[in-house]
Amino acid sequence: TLDGFLPGMPDFPYAGEITVEHLLRHRSGIHDIQIVDLFYVLQVLLRPYRWWTPEEILDMTYGPLPILSMSDMEFIPREPVGEPGEMYHYSQPGYCALGMIVEQATGKMLADVYDKRIIEPLGLSGTPLPREDDPLYPSGYTNLFGLLGEEKVPGDSLIDSGNAYVSSAW
């Protein structure tokens, strides 16, 4: 279970019930924050050259969501989309958890595991899993208005997202 592999994730709802199979099949109940959570998208786009760790992505997934009010800062917890195994729901944070599990089980960085077990055996030369100290990848652009659900927006809607989306999709 998630809490068995990653005991530092006690705040995750159903952590004692979410299995690796649930994570692999996107049936964990962990909601997806990438692209659909406006608070998360703004965090990433406001800091395009920041490298987000998988731990930070998971913290944002069920951590408190700040909402500004007239008087002070209030916090609202986020909820899972369902119970583990209940339904399919794409979850990038679930795959971040899987990467962390691979690192914990192998004692190696996920990028090194990918290199050794997948990328090198297949002879792939342009398919790396980026590391924090790698140079900026040229694919760091985001269609902000596409993220916000707009069909067509006049003008250029591409925004430089640097390594922010590359790292957060880890």
C-alpha positions, 0 to 999 in steps of 0.5 A: 500500500501507499503508506507501506512504501511511503510512510511519510504520506500519512495525510493521503486519504486511503493511504493504507488502502491504495495499492501499487496496482491502483496507482498503475491503473489510475484507480487510486482515487487520487485526484489529478492536479496537473492541468485541471487544478488552477491553483497548481497551474498558477503555482507552476506557471508563476515559477517557470524555472523552479524544479518541483520535486515529486514530494512537493507535487504530492504535498500540493495534491492533498495539502491545504489549498490557500484561499484569500479572504478579506480578513485572513488566509483560510485553508480548505482540504482537497478530497479524493475523487473516490475510493481506491479501485472504485473508478478510473481517474487519471492521476499524475500525482499517482505516477509521482508516487509510483516513481517515489516507490521505485526509488525507495525499492531500488535505492536509485534515482528514477532517471537512473532506473529508466536509463538502465532498464528502459532507455538504454536497452531500447537504444533510445537517444532522445527520451530522457527522464530529466534531472534537476540539474539538466539544462532547460528542455526546449519543450517548456511551453504551455497553452494557458488558454487551452488549460483554462478550457477556452476553444480559441483565443486570439493572439499568442497564448503560449507561455514559457513554463520552463522546466516547471511542467517537465519536473512536475510531470516527473 
